[in-house]
Amino acid sequence: MAKILVVDDDVEFGKAFSKLLSGEGHETSVALDTSEGLSLLKKGSFDLVFADLSLPGENGIALLQNVKRDLPGLPVVIITAFGDWDTYATAIEKGANKFINKPVKKEEVLQVIRDILG
């Protein structure tokens, strides 16, 4: 299965999301902000990143831009509780592979993983 990085400042969401993914056989790591996420990306090899839009310090779009610059082949999915059309368009324009609204639905997340990773 896939090695997935989850970047979300909501500790409880991160735990629950990681549990959902690991329950499907994926290996997960969780970071609480952009800086920690980028540090984990430099240390390891990941197949996919799920990044919250609203993060302390640099937001999920900044994380997305860093990933696309440094690891252009790594897919990134933006997740948010505060999505609107402009935010969605910006994320896609900056290179996000998908955009998911919170609360996330298990089947939607699993379908996104299948769509991106095959």
C-alpha positions, 0 to 999 in steps of 0.5 A: 500500500501507500506511504502517506503524509497527513499535515493537519494542525488538528491533533484529533483529526490527524489521529482519526485520519491516520487511523482511517488510512492505516486501517486500509493498509497504508503507512502514515505519518502526521505533521502538525504544520507546514514546517514539520511536514516539509521536514518529514518529506525531506527525511522520507519517501512518500507516495501522497500528501494530504494537507489541511488548508488552514495551518499555523504559520504557512498554510496548506497552499504554501506547503503545496507550492513547496512540494511542487517545487521540490518534489514535483511528482508527489501528489498533494490533496488539500483538505479543508473545513472552509472551502469555497470556489476561489480557494478550490481554484487556487489550490488546483491552479497551484498544483493540487491533485484533489480538494476534499472538504471536511468533514471527510467521508471515508469512501471519498478519501479511499476513492481519491487515493485510488484515483491518484495512485491507481 
